[in-house]
Amino acid sequence: MAAQPDAVVACVTVEICSAAFYLDDDEGVLVSACLFSDGPGAALVHPGGRDVLDAIGPAIPGYSLAESRSVLQTHGNMSSPSILFVLEE
């Protein structure tokens, strides 16, 4: 992205289910298993629960999870549609 600042980039949203936590206890492994690129321009995280957000937050420093936390607090975990509410925030 830094090499081509005017590039149009497709955003792929990946829902991380709790089963992914069984890959390894390392949050970096979890994120690596679910994101494939040299780094996202923004991070939109499915608000699967407070523990999920607390685990992912340190693995993606520099990205705010405020929208995800707001949706979780306001609506709870609505399964897959939750990410659409995060997008709307």
C-alpha positions as CSV (number, residue, x, y, z in Angstrom):
1,M,0.0,0.0,0.0
2,A,2.8,2.4,0.8
3,A,4.3,1.8,-2.7
4,Q,1.0,2.6,-4.4
5,P,-0.9,5.1,-2.2
6,D,-3.6,5.6,-4.9
7,A,-4.3,1.9,-5.4
8,V,-7.8,0.6,-5.0
9,V,-7.8,-2.2,-2.5
10,A,-10.5,-4.9,-2.0
11,C,-11.4,-5.4,1.6
12,V,-12.0,-9.0,2.7
13,T,-13.9,-9.5,5.9
14,V,-13.1,-12.7,7.8
15,E,-15.2,-13.9,10.7
16,I,-13.1,-15.5,13.3
17,C,-15.0,-18.2,15.2
18,S,-14.0,-19.4,18.7
19,A,-12.7,-22.6,17.1
20,A,-9.8,-20.6,15.7
21,F,-8.5,-20.1,19.2
22,Y,-7.6,-23.8,19.3
23,L,-4.9,-23.2,16.6
24,D,-2.5,-21.8,19.2
25,D,-2.6,-19.7,22.3
26,D,-0.7,-16.9,20.6
27,E,-2.9,-14.1,19.3
28,G,-0.5,-13.5,16.5
29,V,-1.1,-17.0,15.2
30,L,-4.8,-16.5,15.4
31,V,-4.7,-13.3,13.3
32,S,-2.2,-14.8,10.9
33,A,-4.5,-17.7,10.3
34,C,-7.4,-15.3,9.4
35,L,-5.7,-12.3,7.6
36,F,-3.7,-12.7,4.5
37,S,-1.9,-9.6,3.3
38,D,0.9,-7.2,4.1
39,G,-1.4,-5.5,6.5
40,P,-4.9,-4.1,6.4
41,G,-5.7,-0.5,5.8
42,A,-8.4,-0.8,8.5
43,A,-9.4,-3.5,10.9
44,L,-13.1,-4.4,11.2
45,V,-13.4,-7.2,13.7
46,H,-16.5,-9.3,14.3
47,P,-17.6,-8.6,17.9
48,G,-17.8,-12.3,18.9
49,G,-17.4,-11.4,22.5
50,R,-15.3,-9.3,24.9
51,D,-12.7,-12.1,25.2
52,V,-12.3,-12.3,21.4
53,L,-11.8,-8.5,21.1
54,D,-9.4,-8.5,24.1
55,A,-7.3,-11.2,22.4
56,I,-7.3,-9.6,19.0
57,G,-6.6,-6.0,20.1
58,P,-3.0,-6.5,21.1
59,A,-2.3,-8.5,17.9
60,I,-3.3,-5.6,15.7
61,P,-1.7,-2.5,17.3
62,G,-2.6,0.8,15.8
63,Y,-6.2,-0.3,14.9
64,S,-9.1,0.7,17.0
65,L,-11.8,-1.8,17.9
66,A,-14.1,0.9,19.2
67,E,-16.8,0.1,16.6
68,S,-16.7,-3.6,17.4
69,R,-16.9,-2.9,21.1
70,S,-19.8,-0.5,20.6
71,V,-21.8,-3.0,18.6
72,L,-21.1,-5.7,21.1
73,Q,-22.2,-3.4,24.0
74,T,-25.3,-2.2,22.2
75,H,-26.5,-5.3,20.4
76,G,-24.5,-8.3,21.8
77,N,-23.1,-11.0,19.6
78,M,-25.6,-11.4,16.7
79,S,-23.5,-14.1,14.9
80,S,-22.5,-13.3,11.3
81,P,-24.7,-10.2,10.9
82,S,-22.7,-8.5,13.6
83,I,-20.0,-7.4,11.1
84,L,-22.6,-5.5,9.1
85,F,-23.4,-3.4,12.2
86,V,-19.6,-2.8,12.7
87,L,-19.4,-1.6,9.0
88,E,-22.3,0.7,9.7
89,E,-20.6,2.2,12.7
